[in-house]
Amino acid sequence: MTATTSKRRVRTAVFPVAGLGTRFLPATKTVPKEMLPIVDRPLIQYAVDEAIAAGCDTLVFVTNRYKHAVADYFDKAYELEQKLEKAGKQEQLALIRNVLPEGVRAVFVTQAEALGLGHAVLCAKPVVGDAPFAVLLPDDLIWSRGDGALTQMVEHAHATGCSVVAVQDVPREQTGSYGIVATDTFDGQSGRIRQIVEKPQPAMAPSNLAVVGRYVLSPAIFSLLETTPKGTGGEIQLTDAIAALLASERVDAFRFRGTRFDCGTHLGLIEATIRYALDNERLSDAARGLMRNALNEMGVKEN
């Protein structure tokens, strides 16, 4: 992100949602994984709320031609709204009307072929244009009591004028599941990336700082994605394009304040559901009681 773009507000967020979610079959045979609920909202809503809180007012959903549920969710439901209004259920009516606030638009782009995350981001180019933008992977749900992860990253991007990639520490034996970065310096929260590698084996990993699903990127990434060859898994990897971007622009690794749940896995989805239930003012006491009773019934003693 050059000095001329660093002061431009990040207004567009890209959500790659074309994946098939095969880990969650048979549930995802008809329900996209982004629509799986955490308490009372689908995963995609949490990512959208995070983007809006960070100042984004154009939301680009990169989907495939078979998945309509995400678009339906953000569209108006006239018949349902009429029934709720007629029944005087104003609270429920407000919930479905406010999935997107006034002034925020949703744009849907089709990824014709499943060619990877880098290709999905490239599909958003006609909407993003020549401006810095955010990418959020809804599978990575980030819980925070303060500013959301993307808000923290946008502030850093604005202050430094560079692209920003979210990272967290992972055990070295897990590096083969992530993009891994090495930095010239790292002050505990951020550092300039000098190397980024897609899914290295532990012995070859340059560090244990793993890339997770939040990015603030310069529009220069698009020209690099257009020339990035297929990499790991026969896909166009966003990691490879970011590696090429390092040659011409500064890209920072950023350790956000918050807890990330990998909701692309069964345990991650369960863990997130528990955390959000316990953090819900209306549900927390009952949720604690239910968990306690379940553990007692299974003969698990509390510490």
PADO-976853 format. One record per atom (N, C-alpha, C): residue in one letter; x, y, z. Coordinates in steps of 0.2 Angstrom, whole numbers, plus 5000, padded with zeros to 4 digits. Example, Ala and Ser with C-alpha at 12.3 -4.5 7.8 and 13.67 -1.06 7.14 Angstrom:
2
a|5066|4972|5039 .
a|5062|4978|5039 .
a|5066|4984|5039 .
s|5064|4989|5035 .
s|5068|4995|5036 .
s|5064|5000|5039 .
***
This chain:
303
m|5004|4994|5000 .
m|5000|5000|5000 .
m|5004|5006|5000 .
t|5004|5010|4995 .
t|5009|5016|4994 .
t|5006|5021|4999 .
a|5011|5026|4999 .
a|5009|5032|5004 .
a|5003|5036|5001 .
t|5002|5035|4995 .
t|4996|5039|4992 .
t|4989|5035|4994 .
t|4990|5029|4995 .
t|4984|5025|4996 .
t|4983|5024|5004 .
s|4988|5025|5008 .
s|4988|5023|5015 .
s|4983|5027|5018 .
k|4981|5033|5016 .
k|4976|5037|5020 .
k|4969|5036|5017 .
r|4969|5032|5012 .
r|4962|5030|5009 .
r|4958|5025|5014 .
r|4952|5027|5016 .
r|4948|5023|5020 .
r|4947|5016|5017 .
v|4948|5010|5021 .
v|4946|5004|5018 .
v|4939|5003|5019 .
r|4936|5003|5013 .
r|4929|5003|5013 .
r|4926|4997|5010 .
t|4930|4992|5007 .
t|4927|4986|5004 .
t|4930|4980|5007 .
a|4926|4975|5009 .
a|4928|4969|5012 .
a|4926|4963|5007 .
v|4930|4959|5006 .
v|4929|4953|5002 .
v|4928|4947|5006 .
f|4923|4943|5005 .
f|4922|4937|5009 .
f|4922|4931|5004 .
p|4927|4927|5004 .
p|4927|4921|4999 .
p|4922|4915|5002 .
v|4917|4914|4999 .
v|4912|4909|5002 .
v|4910|4904|4997 .
a|4914|4902|4992 .
a|4913|4898|4987 .
a|4914|4890|4989 .
g|4918|4889|4995 .
g|4919|4882|4997 .
g|4913|4878|4998 .
l|4915|4871|4997 .
l|4909|4867|4998 .
l|4908|4864|5005 .
g|4913|4866|5010 .
g|4912|4864|5017 .
g|4911|4856|5018 .
t|4915|4852|5014 .
t|4914|4845|5015 .
t|4915|4842|5022 .
r|4919|4846|5026 .
r|4920|4843|5033 .
r|4914|4842|5037 .
f|4909|4846|5035 .
f|4902|4846|5039 .
f|4897|4843|5035 .
l|4898|4839|5030 .
l|4893|4834|5027 .
l|4890|4830|5032 .
p|4884|4828|5032 .
p|4879|4830|5027 .
p|4876|4837|5028 .
a|4877|4840|5034 .
a|4874|4846|5035 .
a|4875|4851|5030 .
t|4881|4852|5027 .
t|4882|4856|5021 .
t|4880|4854|5014 .
k|4876|4849|5014 .
k|4874|4847|5008 .
k|4869|4852|5005 .
t|4865|4855|5010 .
t|4860|4860|5008 .
t|4861|4867|5011 .
v|4865|4867|5017 .
v|4867|4873|5021 .
v|4874|4875|5020 .
p|4876|4880|5017 .
p|4883|4882|5017 .
p|4886|4883|5023 .
k|4892|4881|5024 .
k|4896|4881|5031 .
k|4896|4888|5034 .
e|4896|4893|5029 .
e|4895|4900|5032 .
e|4889|4902|5035 .
m|4884|4898|5034 .
m|4877|4899|5037 .
m|4876|4894|5043 .
l|4881|4890|5045 .
l|4880|4887|5051 .
l|4880|4891|5057 .
p|4876|4890|5062 .
p|4875|4895|5067 .
p|4879|4895|5073 .
i|4881|4900|5076 .
i|4884|4901|5082 .
i|4879|4905|5087 .
v|4876|4901|5091 .
v|4871|4903|5095 .
v|4865|4905|5091 .
d|4864|4911|5089 .
d|4858|4913|5085 .
d|4860|4917|5079 .
r|4866|4917|5077 .
r|4868|4920|5071 .
r|4872|4916|5067 .
p|4872|4916|5060 .
p|4876|4912|5056 .
p|4884|4915|5056 .
l|4888|4910|5054 .
l|4895|4913|5054 .
l|4896|4919|5050 .
i|4893|4919|5044 .
i|4894|4925|5040 .
i|4892|4931|5043 .
q|4887|4931|5047 .
q|4885|4937|5050 .
q|4890|4940|5055 .
y|4894|4936|5059 .
y|4899|4939|5063 .
y|4905|4942|5059 .
a|4907|4939|5053 .
a|4912|4942|5049 .
a|4910|4948|5046 .
v|4903|4949|5044 .
v|4900|4955|5041 .
v|4900|4960|5046 .
d|4898|4959|5052 .
d|4898|4964|5058 .
d|4905|4966|5059 .
e|4910|4962|5059 .
e|4917|4964|5060 .
e|4919|4969|5055 .
a|4917|4968|5049 .
a|4919|4972|5043 .
a|4916|4979|5044 .
i|4909|4979|5045 .
i|4906|4985|5046 .
i|4908|4989|5051 .
a|4910|4986|5057 .
a|4913|4990|5063 .
a|4920|4993|5061 .
a|4923|4990|5056 .
a|4930|4992|5054 .
a|4929|4998|5049 .
g|4923|4999|5047 .
g|4922|5005|5042 .
g|4920|5003|5035 .
c|4919|4996|5034 .
c|4918|4994|5027 .
c|4910|4995|5025 .
d|4909|4998|5019 .
d|4902|4999|5017 .
d|4900|4995|5011 .
t|4905|4992|5008 .
t|4904|4988|5002 .
t|4906|4981|5004 .
l|4902|4976|5003 .
l|4903|4969|5005 .
l|4903|4965|4999 .
v|4909|4962|4997 .
v|4909|4958|4991 .
v|4909|4950|4993 .
f|4904|4946|4991 .
f|4904|4939|4993 .
f|4905|4935|4986 .
v|4911|4932|4987 .
v|4913|4928|4981 .
v|4910|4921|4982 .
t|4906|4919|4978 .
t|4902|4912|4979 .
t|4902|4908|4973 .
n|4899|4902|4973 .
n|4899|4898|4967 .
n|4892|4898|4965 .
r|4891|4895|4959 .
r|4884|4896|4956 .
r|4879|4892|4959 .
y|4881|4887|4964 .
y|4876|4883|4967 .
y|4874|4885|4974 .
k|4877|4890|4976 .
k|4876|4892|4983 .
k|4872|4899|4983 .
h|4866|4898|4985 .
h|4861|4904|4985 .
h|4859|4906|4992 .
a|4861|4902|4997 .
a|4858|4904|5004 .
a|4861|4910|5007 .
v|4868|4911|5005 .
v|4871|4918|5008 .
v|4867|4924|5005 .
a|4866|4924|4998 .
a|4863|4929|4995 .
a|4856|4930|4998 .
d|4852|4924|4999 .
d|4845|4925|5001 .
d|4845|4928|5008 .
y|4850|4926|5012 .
y|4851|4928|5019 .
y|4851|4936|5019 .
f|4855|4939|5015 .
f|4856|4946|5015 .
f|4851|4950|5011 .
d|4846|4946|5007 .
d|4841|4949|5004 .
d|4835|4951|5008 .
k|4830|4954|5006 .
k|4824|4956|5009 .
k|4820|4950|5009 .
a|4816|4948|5015 .
a|4812|4943|5015 .
a|4805|4946|5016 .
y|4802|4948|5011 .
y|4796|4952|5011 .
y|4790|4948|5015 .
e|4789|4942|5013 .
e|4783|4938|5016 .
e|4784|4937|5023 .
l|4790|4936|5025 .
l|4792|4935|5033 .
l|4791|4941|5036 .
e|4793|4947|5033 .
e|4793|4953|5036 .
e|4786|4955|5037 .
q|4782|4954|5032 .
q|4774|4956|5033 .
q|4771|4952|5038 .
k|4773|4945|5039 .
k|4770|4941|5044 .
k|4772|4944|5051 .
l|4778|4945|5052 .
l|4780|4948|5059 .
l|4777|4954|5060 .
e|4777|4959|5055 .
e|4774|4965|5057 .
e|4767|4965|5058 .
k|4763|4960|5055 .
k|4756|4959|5056 .
k|4755|4956|5063 .
a|4760|4952|5065 .
a|4759|4949|5072 .
a|4762|4953|5078 .
g|4764|4959|5076 .
g|4767|4964|5081 .
g|4774|4962|5084 .
k|4777|4957|5080 .
k|4784|4955|5083 .
k|4789|4959|5081 .
q|4790|4965|5084 .
q|4794|4971|5081 .
q|4801|4969|5083 .
e|4803|4965|5088 .
e|4810|4963|5090 .
e|4813|4959|5084 .
q|4809|4954|5083 .
q|4811|4949|5078 .
q|4811|4952|5071 .
l|4807|4957|5069 .
l|4807|4961|5063 .
l|4813|4965|5062 .
a|4815|4968|5068 .
a|4821|4972|5068 .
a|4827|4967|5066 .
l|4827|4961|5069 .
l|4833|4957|5068 .
l|4834|4955|5061 .
i|4829|4954|5057 .
i|4830|4952|5050 .
i|4831|4958|5046 .
r|4828|4963|5048 .
r|4829|4969|5044 .
r|4836|4972|5045 .
n|4840|4971|5050 .
n|4846|4974|5052 .
n|4852|4969|5050 .
v|4851|4964|5046 .
v|4857|4960|5045 .
v|4862|4964|5041 .
l|4860|4969|5037 .
l|4864|4974|5034 .
l|4861|4981|5036 .
p|4865|4985|5039 .
p|4863|4992|5041 .
p|4862|4996|5035 .
e|4858|5002|5036 .
e|4857|5007|5030 .
e|4864|5009|5028 .
g|4865|5010|5021 .
g|4871|5012|5018 .
g|4876|5007|5017 .
v|4875|5001|5019 .
v|4880|4996|5017 .
v|4877|4991|5012 .
r|4881|4990|5006 .
r|4878|4986|5001 .
r|4882|4980|5000 .
a|4878|4975|4998 .
a|4881|4968|4997 .
a|4881|4967|4989 .
v|4887|4964|4987 .
v|4888|4963|4980 .
v|4890|4955|4979 .
f|4887|4952|4975 .
f|4889|4945|4974 .
f|4892|4943|4967 .
v|4898|4940|4968 .
v|4902|4938|4962 .
v|4903|4931|4962 .
t|4902|4928|4956 .
t|4903|4921|4955 .
t|4910|4919|4954 .
q|4913|4914|4957 .
q|4919|4911|4956 .
q|4917|4904|4952 .
a|4919|4905|4945 .
a|4916|4900|4941 .
a|4920|4893|4942 .
e|4926|4893|4944 .
e|4930|4887|4945 .
e|4933|4887|4952 .
a|4934|4882|4956 .
a|4937|4882|4962 .
a|4944|4881|4962 .
l|4947|4887|4961 .
l|4954|4888|4960 .
l|4958|4891|4965 .
g|4955|4891|4971 .
g|4959|4893|4977 .
g|4957|4900|4980 .
l|4960|4902|4986 .
l|4958|4908|4989 .
l|4961|4914|4985 .
g|4967|4913|4982 .
g|4969|4919|4978 .
g|4965|4920|4972 .
h|4962|4915|4969 .
h|4958|4916|4963 .
h|4951|4919|4965 .
a|4949|4917|4971 .
a|4943|4920|4974 .
a|4943|4928|4975 .
v|4949|4929|4978 .
v|4950|4937|4979 .
v|4951|4940|4972 .
l|4954|4937|4967 .
l|4955|4940|4961 .
l|4948|4942|4958 .
c|4943|4937|4959 .
c|4936|4938|4956 .
c|4933|4944|4959 .
a|4935|4947|4964 .
a|4932|4953|4967 .
a|4935|4959|4964 .
k|4940|4959|4960 .
k|4944|4965|4957 .
k|4939|4970|4954 .
p|4934|4968|4950 .
p|4930|4973|4946 .
p|4926|4977|4951 .
v|4925|4974|4957 .
v|4921|4978|4962 .
v|4926|4982|4966 .
v|4931|4980|4968 .
v|4936|4983|4973 .
v|4939|4989|4969 .
g|4942|4988|4963 .
g|4945|4993|4960 .
g|4952|4995|4962 .
d|4954|5001|4962 .
d|4961|5003|4964 .
d|4961|5006|4971 .
a|4959|5002|4976 .
a|4959|5005|4982 .
a|4961|4999|4987 .
p|4963|5001|4993 .
p|4965|4996|4998 .
p|4958|4992|5000 .
f|4959|4986|5002 .
f|4953|4982|5004 .
f|4954|4977|5009 .
a|4949|4974|5012 .
a|4950|4969|5017 .
a|4947|4962|5014 .
v|4950|4957|5017 .
v|4948|4950|5015 .
v|4947|4947|5022 .
l|4941|4944|5023 .
l|4939|4940|5029 .
l|4937|4933|5027 .
l|4939|4928|5030 .
l|4937|4921|5030 .
l|4933|4920|5035 .
p|4926|4919|5034 .
p|4921|4918|5039 .
p|4923|4912|5044 .
d|4926|4907|5041 .
d|4928|4901|5045 .
d|4932|4903|5051 .
d|4936|4908|5051 .
d|4940|4911|5056 .
d|4936|4916|5060 .
l|4932|4914|5065 .
l|4928|4918|5069 .
l|4933|4921|5075 .
i|4933|4927|5076 .
i|4938|4930|5081 .
i|4933|4934|5086 .
w|4934|4932|5092 .
w|4930|4934|5098 .
w|4935|4940|5101 .
s|4932|4945|5103 .
s|4935|4951|5106 .
s|4931|4955|5110 .
r|4933|4957|5116 .
r|4929|4961|5120 .
r|4930|4969|5118 .
g|4935|4970|5115 .
g|4936|4977|5113 .
g|4935|4978|5105 .
d|4939|4982|5102 .
d|4939|4982|5095 .
d|4940|4976|5091 .
g|4936|4975|5086 .
g|4937|4968|5082 .
g|4944|4968|5079 .
a|4946|4962|5077 .
a|4952|4961|5074 .
a|4953|4965|5067 .
l|4948|4966|5063 .
l|4949|4970|5057 .
l|4950|4977|5059 .
t|4946|4980|5064 .
t|4947|4987|5066 .
t|4954|4988|5068 .
q|4957|4984|5072 .
q|4964|4984|5074 .
q|4969|4984|5068 .
m|4967|4980|5063 .
m|4972|4980|5057 .
m|4971|4986|5053 .
v|4965|4988|5052 .
v|4964|4994|5048 .
v|4967|5000|5051 .
e|4967|5001|5057 .
e|4971|5006|5061 .
e|4978|5006|5059 .
h|4981|5000|5060 .
h|4988|4999|5059 .
h|4990|5000|5051 .
a|4985|4998|5047 .
a|4987|5000|5040 .
a|4987|5007|5038 .
h|4982|5011|5041 .
h|4981|5018|5040 .
h|4987|5021|5043 .
a|4990|5019|5049 .
a|4996|5022|5052 .
a|5002|5021|5049 .
t|5003|5015|5046 .
t|5009|5013|5043 .
t|5009|5014|5035 .
g|5003|5014|5032 .
g|5003|5014|5025 .
g|5005|5008|5021 .
c|5004|5002|5025 .
c|5006|4996|5022 .
c|5000|4991|5022 .
s|5001|4985|5018 .
s|4996|4980|5019 .
s|4998|4976|5026 .
v|4992|4973|5028 .
v|4993|4969|5035 .
v|4990|4963|5034 .
v|4993|4958|5037 .
v|4991|4951|5037 .
v|4990|4949|5045 .
a|4985|4946|5047 .
a|4984|4944|5053 .
a|4988|4937|5055 .
v|4991|4937|5061 .
v|4994|4931|5062 .
v|4993|4929|5070 .
q|4994|4923|5071 .
q|4994|4920|5078 .
q|4999|4915|5079 .
d|5002|4914|5085 .
d|5006|4908|5086 .
d|5003|4902|5086 .
v|5006|4897|5082 .
v|5004|4890|5082 .
v|5009|4885|5084 .
p|5008|4879|5087 .
p|5013|4874|5088 .
p|5017|4873|5082 .
r|5023|4872|5082 .
r|5027|4871|5076 .
r|5025|4865|5073 .
e|5022|4860|5076 .
e|5020|4854|5072 .
e|5014|4855|5068 .
q|5011|4861|5069 .
q|5005|4863|5065 .
q|5006|4867|5059 .
t|5013|4869|5058 .
t|5014|4874|5053 .
t|5012|4871|5046 .
g|5012|4865|5045 .
g|5009|4862|5038 .
g|5002|4863|5036 .
s|4999|4866|5041 .
s|4991|4868|5040 .
s|4990|4876|5038 .
y|4996|4880|5038 .
y|4995|4887|5038 .
y|5000|4890|5033 .
g|4999|4896|5031 .
g|5004|4900|5029 .
g|5008|4903|5035 .
i|5015|4903|5034 .
i|5019|4904|5039 .
i|5023|4910|5037 .
v|5024|4915|5042 .
v|5028|4921|5040 .
v|5035|4921|5044 .
a|5040|4925|5042 .
a|5046|4927|5046 .
a|5046|4934|5045 .
t|5048|4938|5050 .
t|5048|4945|5050 .
t|5055|4947|5052 .
d|5057|4953|5049 .
d|5063|4956|5051 .
d|5064|4958|5058 .
t|5058|4961|5061 .
t|5058|4963|5068 .
t|5050|4961|5070 .
f|5049|4960|5076 .
f|5042|4959|5078 .
f|5042|4961|5086 .
d|5038|4966|5087 .
d|5038|4970|5093 .
d|5033|4967|5098 .
g|5030|4961|5096 .
g|5025|4957|5100 .
g|5018|4958|5097 .
q|5017|4964|5094 .
q|5011|4965|5090 .
q|5012|4965|5083 .
s|5017|4968|5080 .
s|5018|4968|5073 .
s|5025|4968|5071 .
g|5026|4967|5064 .
g|5033|4967|5062 .
g|5033|4966|5054 .
r|5038|4969|5051 .
r|5038|4968|5043 .
r|5039|4961|5041 .
i|5035|4959|5036 .
i|5036|4952|5034 .
i|5042|4952|5029 .
r|5047|4947|5030 .
r|5052|4946|5025 .
r|5051|4940|5021 .
q|5047|4935|5023 .
q|5046|4929|5020 .
q|5039|4926|5022 .
i|5036|4923|5017 .
i|5029|4920|5019 .
i|5029|4914|5014 .
v|5027|4908|5018 .
v|5028|4901|5015 .
v|5021|4898|5016 .
e|5018|4895|5011 .
e|5012|4891|5011 .
e|5013|4884|5014 .
k|5010|4883|5020 .
k|5010|4876|5023 .
k|5017|4872|5023 .
p|5022|4875|5026 .
p|5028|4872|5026 .
p|5028|4866|5031 .
q|5032|4861|5030 .
q|5033|4856|5035 .
q|5037|4859|5041 .
p|5036|4857|5047 .
p|5039|4860|5053 .
p|5046|4861|5052 .
a|5050|4856|5050 .
a|5057|4857|5049 .
a|5059|4863|5044 .
m|5055|4865|5040 .
m|5056|4870|5035 .
m|5053|4877|5036 .
a|5049|4877|5042 .
a|5045|4883|5043 .
a|5050|4888|5046 .
p|5049|4894|5043 .
p|5053|4900|5045 .
p|5052|4903|5052 .
s|5046|4901|5055 .
s|5044|4903|5062 .
s|5038|4899|5063 .
n|5034|4901|5069 .
n|5028|4898|5071 .
n|5022|4903|5071 .
l|5024|4909|5067 .
l|5018|4914|5066 .
l|5014|4912|5060 .
a|5008|4910|5061 .
a|5004|4908|5056 .
a|4999|4913|5054 .
v|4998|4913|5047 .
v|4993|4918|5044 .
v|4986|4915|5046 .
v|4981|4919|5048 .
v|4974|4917|5049 .
v|4970|4922|5045 .
g|4963|4921|5045 .
g|4959|4923|5040 .
g|4957|4931|5040 .
r|4962|4935|5041 .
r|4960|4942|5040 .
r|4966|4946|5036 .
y|4965|4950|5031 .
y|4970|4953|5027 .
y|4967|4960|5026 .
v|4972|4965|5026 .
v|4971|4972|5023 .
v|4976|4972|5017 .
l|4974|4973|5011 .
l|4978|4972|5006 .
l|4978|4978|5001 .
s|4984|4980|4998 .
s|4985|4985|4993 .
s|4982|4982|4986 .
p|4979|4986|4982 .
p|4976|4984|4976 .
p|4981|4981|4971 .
a|4988|4982|4973 .
a|4993|4979|4969 .
a|4993|4972|4969 .
i|4990|4969|4974 .
i|4989|4962|4974 .
i|4986|4959|4968 .
f|4981|4962|4965 .
f|4977|4960|4959 .
f|4982|4958|4953 .
s|4986|4962|4951 .
s|4991|4961|4946 .
s|4995|4955|4947 .
l|4997|4954|4953 .
l|5001|4949|4955 .
l|4997|4942|4955 .
l|4991|4942|4957 .
l|4987|4936|4957 .
l|4986|4934|4950 .
e|4985|4939|4945 .
e|4984|4937|4938 .
e|4990|4933|4935 .
t|4996|4934|4938 .
t|5002|4931|4935 .
t|5004|4925|4940 .
t|5001|4924|4945 .
t|5003|4919|4950 .
t|5001|4912|4948 .
p|5006|4907|4947 .
p|5004|4901|4944 .
p|5001|4897|4950 .
k|4998|4891|4948 .
k|4995|4887|4953 .
k|5000|4884|4958 .
g|4999|4884|4964 .
g|5004|4882|4969 .
g|5001|4876|4973 .
t|5002|4876|4979 .
t|5000|4870|4983 .
t|4992|4868|4982 .
g|4991|4862|4981 .
g|4985|4859|4980 .
g|4982|4861|4973 .
g|4986|4863|4968 .
g|4984|4865|4961 .
g|4980|4871|4961 .
e|4980|4875|4966 .
e|4976|4881|4967 .
e|4981|4888|4967 .
i|4977|4893|4965 .
i|4981|4900|4965 .
i|4981|4902|4972 .
q|4987|4902|4976 .
q|4987|4904|4983 .
q|4988|4911|4984 .
l|4984|4914|4988 .
l|4985|4921|4990 .
l|4992|4922|4993 .
t|4994|4917|4997 .
t|5000|4917|5000 .
t|5006|4919|4995 .
d|5006|4915|4989 .
d|5011|4916|4984 .
d|5011|4923|4982 .
a|5005|4926|4981 .
a|5004|4933|4978 .
a|5007|4938|4983 .
i|5006|4937|4990 .
i|5008|4941|4995 .
i|5016|4941|4995 .
a|5019|4934|4994 .
a|5026|4934|4994 .
a|5029|4938|4988 .
a|5026|4938|4983 .
a|5028|4942|4977 .
a|5027|4950|4979 .
l|5022|4952|4982 .
l|5021|4959|4984 .
l|5027|4961|4989 .
l|5030|4957|4993 .
l|5035|4959|4997 .
l|5041|4962|4993 .
a|5042|4961|4987 .
a|5047|4963|4983 .
a|5046|4971|4982 .
s|5040|4973|4982 .
s|5039|4980|4980 .
s|5036|4984|4985 .
e|5032|4981|4990 .
e|5029|4985|4995 .
e|5030|4982|5002 .
r|5029|4986|5007 .
r|5029|4983|5014 .
r|5023|4980|5016 .
v|5023|4974|5019 .
v|5018|4970|5022 .
v|5019|4968|5029 .
d|5015|4970|5033 .
d|5016|4969|5041 .
d|5012|4963|5043 .
a|5015|4959|5047 .
a|5011|4954|5051 .
a|5009|4957|5057 .
f|5002|4955|5059 .
f|4999|4959|5065 .
f|4996|4954|5069 .
r|4998|4953|5075 .
r|4995|4949|5080 .
r|4989|4953|5084 .
f|4983|4951|5082 .
f|4977|4955|5085 .
f|4976|4953|5092 .
r|4972|4957|5095 .
r|4969|4956|5102 .
r|4963|4952|5101 .
g|4962|4946|5103 .
g|4956|4942|5103 .
g|4958|4935|5102 .
t|4952|4931|5102 .
t|4953|4924|5102 .
t|4950|4921|5095 .
r|4954|4917|5092 .
r|4952|4915|5085 .
r|4949|4908|5086 .
f|4943|4906|5083 .
f|4941|4900|5083 .
f|4941|4897|5076 .
d|4943|4891|5075 .
d|4944|4888|5068 .
d|4937|4885|5067 .
c|4932|4888|5064 .
c|4925|4885|5063 .
c|4925|4881|5057 .
g|4930|4880|5054 .
g|4931|4875|5048 .
g|4932|4868|5051 .
t|4932|4868|5057 .
t|4933|4861|5061 .
t|4927|4860|5065 .
h|4925|4854|5067 .
h|4920|4852|5072 .
h|4921|4855|5078 .
l|4927|4854|5081 .
l|4929|4856|5088 .
l|4929|4864|5088 .
g|4932|4867|5083 .
g|4932|4874|5083 .
g|4925|4877|5083 .
l|4920|4874|5079 .
l|4913|4877|5079 .
l|4910|4876|5086 .
i|4911|4870|5089 .
i|4909|4869|5096 .
i|4912|4873|5101 .
e|4918|4875|5101 .
e|4922|4879|5105 .
e|4919|4886|5105 .
a|4918|4888|5099 .
a|4915|4895|5098 .
a|4908|4896|5100 .
t|4904|4891|5099 .
t|4897|4891|5102 .
t|4897|4891|5109 .
i|4901|4887|5113 .
i|4902|4888|5120 .
i|4904|4895|5122 .
r|4909|4898|5119 .
r|4912|4904|5121 .
r|4906|4910|5120 .
y|4903|4909|5114 .
y|4898|4915|5113 .
y|4892|4914|5118 .
a|4890|4908|5119 .
a|4885|4906|5124 .
a|4886|4909|5131 .
l|4892|4908|5133 .
l|4895|4910|5140 .
l|4895|4918|5140 .
d|4896|4921|5134 .
d|4897|4928|5134 .
d|4890|4932|5132 .
n|4885|4928|5132 .
n|4879|4931|5130 .
n|4875|4932|5137 .
e|4873|4938|5138 .
e|4870|4940|5144 .
e|4864|4936|5146 .
r|4860|4935|5141 .
r|4854|4932|5142 .
r|4854|4924|5143 .
l|4860|4921|5140 .
l|4861|4914|5140 .
l|4866|4911|5145 .
s|4870|4916|5147 .
s|4876|4913|5150 .
s|4875|4909|5157 .
d|4871|4911|5161 .
d|4869|4907|5167 .
d|4866|4900|5165 .
a|4861|4900|5161 .
a|4858|4894|5159 .
a|4863|4889|5156 .
a|4868|4892|5151 .
a|4873|4888|5148 .
a|4878|4885|5153 .
r|4880|4889|5158 .
r|4884|4886|5163 .
r|4881|4880|5166 .
g|4875|4881|5168 .
g|4871|4876|5171 .
g|4871|4870|5167 .
l|4869|4871|5161 .
l|4868|4865|5156 .
l|4875|4861|5156 .
m|4880|4865|5155 .
m|4887|4862|5154 .
m|4889|4858|5161 .
r|4887|4861|5166 .
r|4889|4858|5173 .
r|4885|4851|5174 .
n|4879|4852|5172 .
n|4875|4846|5172 .
n|4877|4840|5168 .
a|4879|4842|5162 .
a|4881|4837|5157 .
a|4888|4834|5159 .
l|4892|4838|5162 .
l|4898|4835|5164 .
l|4897|4830|5170 .
n|4893|4833|5175 .
n|4891|4828|5181 .
n|4888|4822|5178 .
e|4884|4822|5174 .
e|4880|4816|5171 .
e|4886|4811|5168 .
m|4891|4814|5165 .
m|4896|4810|5162 .
m|4902|4808|5167 .
g|4901|4810|5174 .
g|4905|4808|5179 .
g|4912|4812|5179 .
v|4912|4818|5176 .
v|4918|4822|5175 .
v|4917|4827|5181 .
k|4923|4827|5185 .
k|4923|4831|5191 .
k|4926|4838|5189 .
e|4923|4843|5192 .
e|4925|4850|5191 .
e|4931|4851|5195 .
n|4936|4855|5193 .
n|4942|4857|5197 .
n|4940|4862|5201 .
***
